[in-house]
C-alpha cells in the first residue's frame, strides 16, 4: 500500500442507539483517516463517543439496539465495513484489524491457557500446522517481552499479573500481523510503570511492522507521548483534529484548550494554585443544545454559538476545528 | 505536637486455606511505617497498586485493626481503643472514598445521606437539620434542589461532592481522602481538587491524601510519602518533586509519568519486571528486584530511612 493511500477512512460516521426513551444519536459527523505506521489518538472525556467510534469500526456494537446510519462509510482496503455482513467481518476482525480492550482480565478466557487462546486465533486465521502455531505463539509472547514464554504458554490468565495479562492480550491481537490495531484505553487499568512498558512496546511494534494504531484514551499525557495525530471528541462529535505538537502548543477549540489547562502542572510555580476548570457538565445526548454542544461551558461563547451549529472547518496544516471563534494564541 | 503520629505501623493479612483453615502465609500490606502529620498540612501518599497506601489510610481511621504499632491522635494512642472509646475520634476523623457511587447508599437521597451524619453524631438540634444540610450543600457546590435526588441521578463529580459533604457534616479536623479524584474525568478532577483546597481553608482541615497519580500529589500536597511494597521509601516536600526526588523508585515513578507535552517526549523510564508479591518480601530492600542501582548490600539488608535534609527522608543504600 502506498504512503499516500489511507489504510482506513471513516466518512460521516453516525451511530445511534435504540433506548427506552427513543432513539439517540451517540456520534455523528465523525470522519478521519489513518495511514500505515501512524498512531492516531482519540481523546475525550467519558461519554464523548470515543469507544462507540472504535467499536463501530470493528462492528462490535450489538445490532439489537444500535444502528449505523446508512450514509456512513468505514472504508478499509476499499471495502465499506459499515455495510459489511458478519461473514466478511469475521475474516477481517482479529486478522487484519485487531483490538485491545481496557480490562485485560475480561478479554482473556479464564478457563483456557494462554497458549490455547493464541493457538485458537492462529488456527482460525492462518494455515499453519500445530508445531508452527506453537512456535509462532511462543515467539509472539517473547516479542511482547514476557519472561519465560514457554512456561507462560502453559499457564492460565489468573496466574499472570495485570501488566503481563495486557501484554498477552497485545500478543493475541498481533499474532495474525494485523494492519490496523485499535487500542481502547489499553493502559488505563495499569500502574504507571507498567503503562510505560506497554506504551514503549506499542511504539516498537508500530515501527517494526508498520502497523497503524488507533489509540483511544482519556489521558492527554499518553497522547502527548506516543501519538502522531490527535482527534478530540466532545458529546459525540469531533471538535478538533491536529498534528500532536500543534494541538498541545496551540489548541484552537476552547474545549481542547480548557482540557489542557485543567491538568495539574509540575513545578513550584503551579504548586497548590487553583486549577482552571470547565464549569458545568457534558450535556445529555437526549437534550443537546440547539447550537454548539459546548456553548454552556465555553469561556468564549457568543450569540451565534447558541443559534447555529458550527461545522468542522479546515484550518492550515490539515487541522480541523468545530468552532465559530477558534483560538489562535499559543 | 503533630496532629497524627504513626510509629512502626504494621498490618499483616493472613491467607487461610487447606484443611483446618490454617494460616498459610501472611500478606505484608504495611511494614513498619512511621511518620507524622502536622496540623493544617496536606500529606500525600503515593505508590502503585498493592503498595499498602489504602491500607495505611484505613488503619489510621480504624477501619482495619493494626497488627502492631502505634497511632497517636493528638498525643493519644488510638490503635487499641474499643469502638465505644473511639466514638469521639470518629467525629474528628472522616474519610472520602474513591468511588462515590459505591460509598453512597443507592436508596437514600443525597439530602438524607448528609442529614444522617448530622443526626447520628448530634451535631445540630433536630429543628436545625434542614438548614444545616442546605449550608453543607452550598459549601460543596451542589444546588439545594438536588437534596431529593438519589445517587444514580448525579454525575460522578457531583456524587463525589455529596461524599465530601457527608464527611464534612461532623465538622472534622482530619480527613483521609483515598483516591478522591481517580474515578473522575480530568476537567471534573480539577473542580474537585479546587473544592478540596477551598474546604481545607474554610474548615481548617488536616488531610492525608492518597493517590496513585504523582501529578495530582505534586500539585495538591505539602509533603508526600512514597510507598513501595508496604514500606515507606521516601518522605519529602512537594514543591519541586522533579528536582528533589532522591530514591530510585520515586525517580522511576516520575520518569514513567507521561507529561502532557509532546515536545518533552522522552524515553519513558521503563522499570524492568513487576511489583513482587507481598507474600514473600525480599530480605533486604523491597525494591531490589527492579532497582537500577542495586548492589549486594541491598539484597542483604534493609536500608534505614535517613534524613538527608530537614523534612526529607530516604531509605536507600546508594545515596
Boltz contact constraints between the chains, C-beta under 6 A:
constraints:
  - contact:
      token1: [A, 45]
      token2: [B, 185]
      max_distance: 6.0
  - contact:
      token1: [A, 46]
      token2: [B, 185]
      max_distance: 6.0
  - contact:
      token1: [A, 161]
      token2: [B, 274]
      max_distance: 6.0
  - contact:
      token1: [A, 163]
      token2: [B, 274]
      max_distance: 6.0
  - contact:
      token1: [A, 191]
      token2: [B, 48]
      max_distance: 6.0
  - contact:
      token1: [A, 191]
      token2: [B, 49]
      max_distance: 6.0
  - contact:
      token1: [A, 192]
      token2: [B, 256]
      max_distance: 6.0
  - contact:
      token1: [A, 192]
      token2: [B, 257]
      max_distance: 6.0
  - contact:
      token1: [A, 193]
      token2: [B, 256]
      max_distance: 6.0
  - contact:
      token1: [A, 193]
      token2: [B, 271]
      max_distance: 6.0
  - contact:
      token1: [A, 196]
      token2: [B, 256]
      max_distance: 6.0
  - contact:
      token1: [A, 196]
      token2: [B, 268]
      max_distance: 6.0
  - contact:
      token1: [A, 196]
      token2: [B, 270]
      max_distance: 6.0
  - contact:
      token1: [A, 197]
      token2: [B, 270]
      max_distance: 6.0
  - contact:
      token1: [A, 200]
      token2: [B, 270]
      max_distance: 6.0
  - contact:
      token1: [A, 220]
      token2: [B, 260]
      max_distance: 6.0
  - contact:
      token1: [A, 221]
      token2: [B, 258]
      max_distance: 6.0
  - contact:
      token1: [A, 221]
      token2: [B, 259]
      max_distance: 6.0
  - contact:
      token1: [A, 221]
      token2: [B, 260]
      max_distance: 6.0
  - contact:
      token1: [A, 222]
      token2: [B, 258]
      max_distance: 6.0
  - contact:
      token1: [A, 224]
      token2: [B, 260]
      max_distance: 6.0
  - contact:
      token1: [A, 224]
      token2: [B, 261]
      max_distance: 6.0
  - contact:
      token1: [A, 224]
      token2: [B, 262]
      max_distance: 6.0
  - contact:
      token1: [A, 225]
      token2: [B, 258]
      max_distance: 6.0
  - contact:
      token1: [A, 225]
      token2: [B, 265]
      max_distance: 6.0
  - contact:
      token1: [A, 244]
      token2: [B, 262]
      max_distance: 6.0
  - contact:
      token1: [A, 245]
      token2: [B, 262]
      max_distance: 6.0
  - contact:
      token1: [A, 248]
      token2: [B, 261]
      max_distance: 6.0
  - contact:
      token1: [A, 248]
      token2: [B, 262]
      max_distance: 6.0
  - contact:
      token1: [A, 262]
      token2: [B, 186]
      max_distance: 6.0
  - contact:
      token1: [A, 262]
      token2: [B, 187]
      max_distance: 6.0
  - contact:
      token1: [A, 262]
      token2: [B, 190]
      max_distance: 6.0
  - contact:
      token1: [A, 263]
      token2: [B, 260]
      max_distance: 6.0
  - contact:
      token1: [A, 264]
      token2: [B, 215]
      max_distance: 6.0
  - contact:
      token1: [A, 264]
      token2: [B, 216]
      max_distance: 6.0
  - contact:
      token1: [A, 264]
      token2: [B, 219]
      max_distance: 6.0
  - contact:
      token1: [A, 266]
      token2: [B, 218]
      max_distance: 6.0
  - contact:
      token1: [A, 266]
      token2: [B, 242]
      max_distance: 6.0
  - contact:
      token1: [A, 268]
      token2: [B, 239]
      max_distance: 6.0
  - contact:
      token1: [A, 268]
      token2: [B, 240]
      max_distance: 6.0
  - contact:
      token1: [A, 271]
      token2: [B, 239]
      max_distance: 6.0
  - contact:
      token1: [A, 274]
      token2: [B, 194]
      max_distance: 6.0
  - contact:
      token1: [A, 275]
      token2: [B, 190]
      max_distance: 6.0
  - contact:
      token1: [A, 275]
      token2: [B, 193]
      max_distance: 6.0
  - contact:
      token1: [A, 275]
      token2: [B, 194]
      max_distance: 6.0
  - contact:
      token1: [A, 277]
      token2: [B, 190]
      max_distance: 6.0
  - contact:
      token1: [A, 277]
      token2: [B, 191]
      max_distance: 6.0
  - contact:
      token1: [A, 278]
      token2: [B, 187]
      max_distance: 6.0
  - contact:
      token1: [A, 281]
      token2: [B, 155]
      max_distance: 6.0
